[in-house]
Amino acid sequence: MIDFTTLRTQFPGLNQIRDGITPIFFDGPAGTQVPHCVIDAMVHYLTHCNANHGGVFATCVESDRILDAAHAGIADLLNAPSPSEIIFGNNMTSLTFHLSRSIAKILKPGDEVMVTRLDHDANVSPWTLAARDAGAAVRWIDIHAEDCTLDLDSFRKQLSQKTKWVAVGLASNGVGTINDVATITKEAKRAGAMVFLDAVHYSPHGPIDVQALGCDFLACSAYKFFGPHVGVLWGRRELLESLPCYKVRPSSNDLPGKWMTGTQNHEGLAGVAAAVEYLASLAPSGKRRERLRQAMTAIKEYEKTLSRHLLAGLAERSRFSVLGVRDFNRLNERVPTISITAKDASPQKMAAYLASNQIYAWAGNSYALEVSERLGLEPNGFLRLGFVHYNTTGEIDTLLQTLDEMP
Ligand SMILES: Cc1ncc(COP(=O)(O)O)c(C=O)c1O
């Protein structure tokens, strides 16, 4: 049983004082705070073993051991078959564009790629641009506007033998919907397409298992799950090995080096390994993969109490409208990222007012451009209140009280 209150002491960022107030961080979807062990691992790396990759002297050997630990840690987090299938890079967006350049080389005129109206643009533009460069067509999976769920009929109607690439997110960073990616993946694979899953938003909220999902690629970003700013890409071995890849000639053709262009953010990778250890430490016993699964399952359950608490509070306040799933009986279908609009205040005004009260939240479309347009909310977008497992119902009460006092 995880004690979600005491774990907050591990996060120095949560315990700082600003203008005499302890800030409330509802900005997790844009990046989470990090525990001490992540900070310590990065300081240790830079202090004791700061070196380039592949050398024979002590600091290189120590550094490479830490990089290997980052690959192994993420392999456990995602249940990837092998650490060498884990690719690191600047961020998810850069890694996805990197891969999309390769996909553009294998697409042909007449082929089709599918993207959604719900996804972050980092899981849209890399594929629409690859399609454009290859002369392939783009198909859009629509949403049900009333609850911001993906319209599976729209997916099924457009899926065909021509579909070569399907890109979907596990959860929406704009409105919090959890997508049925297992079904989409199964049906897309049956039609002969490759499937790319964006787990950036979902990763701090629940367990991920790439083998159970059956996808071909999955991307996430460590700064969303209590680590530093490092992007992560998992790919199926045979595809990583066979796909063409833009790279420099002297670098390795082996995995994972083939896809990891240039010198990596080594201190960041030390932090990534520590972030995985932090998550695993939340469950008491067992192998690391099993502890991660247990911890993320417990986090998912706890976070439902946060969603329920805010949704209940907002249901009593007619000034605000919630985007996406609102029904308490459907909390399995959303992460605790709850976006709202107000009758009489723009998202930007709300965010500024909350910021002046040391409550941190984002306004705008958060790059979930399509859903914001689809809901008619551009150019202002929405106010996004994003919770992770270190947030509390007490903080949500403070938020609601502060919103009640908003002029
Ligand atoms: C769902 C989703 N996908 C992709 C991205 C892009 O990730 P990165 O910042 O690592 O490029 C984000 C960032 O917020 C996101 O929320």
The ligand as an SDF file (V2000), in Angstrom:
LIG
                    3D

 16 16  0  0  0  0  0  0  0  0999 V2000
    0.8700   13.3940  -25.5040 C   0  0  0  0  0  0  0  0  0  0  0  0
    2.1770   14.0600  -25.8220 C   0  0  0  0  0  0  0  0  0  0  0  0
    2.8790   13.6400  -26.8650 N   0  0  0  0  0  0  0  0  0  0  0  0
    4.0480   14.1810  -27.1950 C   0  0  0  0  0  0  0  0  0  0  0  0
    4.5760   15.2220  -26.4670 C   0  0  0  0  0  0  0  0  0  0  0  0
    5.8980   15.7800  -26.8500 C   0  0  0  0  0  0  0  0  0  0  0  0
    6.8530   15.3440  -25.9550 O   0  0  0  0  0  0  0  0  0  0  0  0
    8.2920   16.0120  -25.8960 P   0  0  0  0  0  0  0  0  0  0  0  0
    8.1410   17.2780  -25.1110 O   0  0  0  0  0  0  0  0  0  0  0  0
    9.1370   15.0010  -25.1810 O   0  0  0  0  0  0  0  0  0  0  0  0
    8.7460   16.2570  -27.2740 O   0  0  0  0  0  0  0  0  0  0  0  0
    3.8760   15.7120  -25.3570 C   0  0  0  0  0  0  0  0  0  0  0  0
    4.3990   16.8410  -24.5840 C   0  0  0  0  0  0  0  0  0  0  0  0
    3.7220   17.4810  -23.8350 O   0  0  0  0  0  0  0  0  0  0  0  0
    2.6430   15.1020  -25.0190 C   0  0  0  0  0  0  0  0  0  0  0  0
    1.9400   15.5180  -23.9680 O   0  0  0  0  0  0  0  0  0  0  0  0
  1  2  1  0
  2  3  1  0
  2 15  2  0
  3  4  2  0
  4  5  1  0
  5  6  1  0
  5 12  2  0
  6  7  1  0
  7  8  1  0
  8  9  2  0
  8 10  1  0
  8 11  1  0
 12 13  1  0
 12 15  1  0
 13 14  2  0
 15 16  1  0
M  END
$$$$
